[in-house]
Amino acid sequence: SNVVLFSTKAAAGAEPKNIQVTNITDTSFSITYQTIDPVIGSVGYGTNNTLGNIGLDDRDQIMNKANQHRIHHITIRNLTPGSKYVFEISSGGTTYKNNEQLYEVTTAPTLNAQLTSLQPVKGQVTRDDGSIPIEGIAMISTPTSQIVTALLGPDGSYELPVDKLRSKDLSSWEPIT
């Protein structure tokens, strides 16, 4: 029931690049992408072409304020298991679709609790010169699993939960040792 309006001019470097849908669960998914210029990004989504909902970058959800980023990570939550959702990306004041069609994603089915408990993969990213990137996304997958992503923290750290890693078709837990 909340409406968020962003009044910005389309930036030349606002076009989303390397768009991926990651972290698909039975009740959520994430959209990640890059832009050349720092711009405000959001996702309009819904179960049909009228969309009706807006998702902000994960960092902006925490701060409850839209900010400009070059690396975008938007998680859509509180969804229905096994349901198709459509979305479009708003980046720098321009709306982007998938070849003039809305992007599509289907949430995963609900699975029984995983029997094994795996520790998350943790690390820290630094550049060759030892500096810490301002923004970044860490990702992990296996040849047969979905992709799991996480934003880098301000210190370049990341934590990727692998205990909920699913197969590519999302129908089962991914067995990892």
Salt bridges, closest charged atoms under 4 A:
GLU15 OE1 - LYS17 NZ 3.62
ASP57 OD1 - ARG59 NE 2.81
ASP58 OD2 - HIS73 ND1 2.73
ASP60 OD1 - HIS69 NE2 3.04
GLU104 OE2 - LYS84 NZ 3.59
GLU135 OE2 - ARG59 NH1 3.04
GLU135 OE2 - HIS69 ND1 2.92
GLU159 OE1 - LYS122 NZ 3.88
